[in-house]
Amino acid sequence: MEFTHKPVLLAECLEGLNIRPDGVYVDGTLGRAGHAREIAKRLAGGRLIAVDRDQAAIDAAPARLEGLTDRVTLVRGNFGDLAAILERLGVPSVDGMLFDLGVSSPQLDEAARGFSYLQDAPLDMRMDRSAPLTARDVVNGWSREELRRILWEYGEERYAGPIAAAIVKAREGKPIDTTLELAGLVKSAMPAKARREKQHPAKRSFQAIRIAVNDELGEVERLLASALDLLNPGGRIAVISFHSLEDRLVKTAFASWTQGCTCPPDFPVCVCGKKPRAKLIGRSVTAGEAELNDNPRARSARLRIAEKL
């Protein structure tokens, strides 16, 4: 069966993971199974544990992994809970992990999910549709100061203050229910110069609200706190991030894993005894021109890979 989905930085991920046919691997963000399918193809006697919080991704996976399901274990869950997931499966450690932190294409393309500022839909933005918190709850229920904070911190939005004020003022009349209502409010709160930028005026605000709804940064922090302990020596972790906040968390964690002695430089000998726990595999990687021409959504993707020592 042929699928048109284009997994981001696929060749770079497969090379970076250095897949062993008999190894045990994790795809912590299954999505449309583009990466998972190619990992599974390279296994013979090995196992792939594919995780996603979105039930729709789990339901669609058997068709997308046709002919490969005997070597794949599907798990509905959050990658931040990976330690608990592996414990439940009786898997003490793995040989490699891949995490694509972007919003999956089905979530973006399905208007009803409420992720897009270009299509009208109820304000939702939940990656897990059984979760209680929606974008409508955030937009209509959070205080002006809290809205300003998330727009600034999660969206790096320069006009966070005016946008938060516009949202609060508008909802005094009636609740803000749809994506296009919110996008219009964001646009109206920005100066004309900002509205003429190449990037859609609502992009940063929608990103910020989506991150808040799904606790995305919290999930990444929880993952990075345990990931290295779940890898076998020589095992690799590959993370694709799509905005600077996530990438900063990944870069900082990788740096802490690779750091050795922390003694002051004037100490004649090391007394801390700290040794590096991992090494970086190459530099961070971004999509090349050919991939960008074929898949514009890869434009902001950045891949980092580390190997446990």
N, C-alpha and C positions, 0 to 999 in steps of 0.2 A: 504494500500500500504506500503511495507517495503522499508526502505532506509538504506544504509550501513554507512552513515555519522555518525561519533562519536563526538558529541559535547564535548568540553573540560570541565572537572570539573563539569559535569552536576548535579550530586547529591548534591555537595557542594553548587552550585548556587541555586538550588531549595530550599534547607534547609535554606540557608542564606537569601533568599528573603522573607521567611515566608509568602507565598502567601495566600491571602484571596480570596475565590471564587467570591466575589462581588467587588473586587478591580480593580483599573485601573493601568496597568503596561506598561512599555516601554522596548522593546528589540531594542536598538539603533544600533545594528550591526547584522542584520538579517542573512546574509550569507545563509547557506543551511537550515536554519530554525530548526536546531536541538534543540537549547534552546527554541526557540519560540513555537515549537509544544508542548513541555512538560509543558511550562507555560500555554498555552492555554487550555490544557487538564484539568488543575486544576481550571479553571474558570467556574462559573455558575452565569450568570448575570453580570459578570465582563467584562473587555475589555483589549485587548492587542494591543498596538500601535507598529508596527514593522517597523523599519526604515533601509534603506540601500541606499548608494549612487550609487550602481551598479544596473543598470536596469535589468541585467540578473538575479540577486537575486530576484528582485521584480516579474519578469515574471515567475520564477520557483516556487515561494512561494505557489500559490493556490494548486498545486498538492501535495506539501509537507505538506500542512496544510489541506488536504482533511478531510471533516467532522467537521472542526473547524473554517472555514472562517467566520461564522456568528459572532464570538467573536473577530475577528482580523481586524484591520485597517492597510493596507499597505501604506507606504509613501516612495517615493523616495526622499532622501535628505541626508544631512550630520548631524551626531549627534551633531556636534558643533553648529548647528542651532536649537537645540531641543526646546528652549524657543519659537522661532518663529513658529515652527511646531505645538506645542501644542496650541499656541494662535490661529493659523489658524483653528485648529480643534475644538476650543471652549472648550478646556480642561485646566482649571486653574492650576491643580496640580494632581499628581499621587501618587500611593501607593508603587511603587517600580520601579527600573530601573536596567537593565543589559547591560553591554557593554563588548563585547569580542573584544579586540583591535588587534587581529592577522589578518593576511591576510587569507581570507577564502580559503578552500580547492579547490573550482572550479577555483579560480584565480591562485593558484599554479599549479594545475593539467593541466590546459588548456595552452599548450605551447604558443599559439598565443598571450596570454596576456603579455608575456615578463617578468614575475617575476622570472623565474627559470634560474639559472646559469648552469643547467644540460641539458637543451633542447634548441636547436637553434630556435630563433624566432626574429622578429623585436623588437628593444628596445622600449618598451611601458611603462609598469608598472603602468598604470592609473587604479585606482579602479573605477573611473567614466569615462567611455570611451568617454564621450562628453566633458571632460575637455580639455583645449588647451595644457597644458604642458605635454610632454612625457619624458621618460628617454633619448631618443635620443637627445632631445633639451638640456637637462642638460649636457649630456656627450660631446656633440659637440659644445655647445654654451657658457657654463659657464667658467669663467676664471680659470686658474690654482690655484690661491689662494682660490677661492670659492669652487672649487672641493676639495682641501685639507681640507678646513674647514668642509664641510659636512661629508667627510669620517672620519675625526677625531671626530667631535661632535656627529654625528648621528650613525656612525658605530663603534666608539671607535677603529678605525683601527690604529695600531701602525705604519704601513708603509704608512700612508696617503700621505706624501710628495712624495715619489718615485712613488706611484701609480698615483697621479695627474699629475706628470711630464710625465709619460709614456703615459697617455691618451692624453695629449696636443701634445706630439711629434707625436703620431700615427695619430691623426686627421689632422695634417699638410699635410699628404700625401693624405688621403681620409677620408670621414666621417666614424665614427664607427656606424655600422647599426644594428648589431645583438647581442644577448645575449652571444653567445659563443665567438664572437670577443672580447667583453668587459671582459668576464671571463678569456680569455687567456692573455689579456693585464695585468690584475690585477695579475694573477699568475706569469707572467714573471717579474714583478716589485718587487717581494718579494724574500727575500733570501731563499736558499734551505731549511734551517731549518724550516722556516715558511710554506713552501709548503708541508712539511711532517707531519704537524699537523693533528689531527683527523678531525677537522673541515675543510670544503672545503675552499680553499684560497680566493674565491670570496664572501663568505657568508656575511661578514661584509660590504663590498663595495656595494653589491646589496641592503642590508638593508638600508644603508645610502641614496642611490639614490632613492629608493622607498619612504622613508620618505620625502625626499625633493620634489619629484614629487607630492605627495598627501598631503603635508603640514600636516602630521599626528600629529606632536607634537602641532602645532597650533590648530588643531581641538580638541585635548584633553584638552588643556588649556582653550579654549572657553567653552567646555562642563563643566569643573570643576568650572568655574567662575559662572555658573548659576544653576548647577544641584541641589544644596541643596535648593535653593529657589523654585524649582519646585516640591519638595516632600512634602507630607502631614506629619504632626507630626506622628512619628512612622513608616514612610516609610523608605525603605532601598535602598541603591545604592550598586550594586555589579560590580566590574570592574576586568576583566581578562587582564593582560598585559603580553607581551612576550619578552620585553627587558628592560634593566635597566633604560633607559631614560624615557619611559612611566611610569614604576613603580615608579620612583622617583617623577614624577609629581603627581601621585595619592597619594602616601604616604605623600607628603608635603601638598596637599590640605586637606586630611583627618586629618592630624595633626593640621592644622589651624582651622578646624571646631570643633575639640574636645578640643581646648585650652580655658581655662577659664581666670582667672585674670592674667593680665600682669604687675601688679605693681611690683616695686622692692621688693625683699624679706624682706628688713628692714622696709617697711611701716607697721605701726601697724594695719591699716585697709585698705580694698580695696577702691580705689578712681576711678579706671577705669570703674568699673561696667560691665566688660566683662564677659559673661557667655558662657559656651560651647554650641554650636548649634547642636552637634551630638555626638554620642558615637561609638566607634569601636565595631564590632561584632566579637569577637575572634581575633586570630592572622591571618596573611596572610597564605594562603593555597596553597600548590603545589600538583601535581598529585602523587598518590601513586604508588607502584610497579605494582599492577594489571593493573591500567589504562595505565601506560607507556608500559607495555608489549602488550597491546591491541591497543594503539594509541601513537606511538613514538613522534608525533608532539606536544604532551602535555608536553614534557620535560621542556620547558622553561616557561611554563605558571605559573602565580602567581595571586591568587584571593584575593582581599581585599573587605571588606564589612563594611559599616557604616550605622547607623540609625539616622534619624533626631529626635532631642528631642522636 
